[in-house]
């Protein structure tokens, strides 16, 4: 599914500074329901790095 993501960087002297980018969600149908399989990098959560012994 193609979507448009809008990013806003707060307000500035000429209003909100924002920009749009096109992104793609990967969907899978499982047991009759649509589930998100992949998300745009802007919406992913970085895993916590593994602790070193």
Secondary structure, DSSP 4 states (H G I P E B T S, - for coil): -EEEEEEEEEEETTEEEEEEEEEE-EEEEETTEEEEEE--GGG--PPPPPPP-
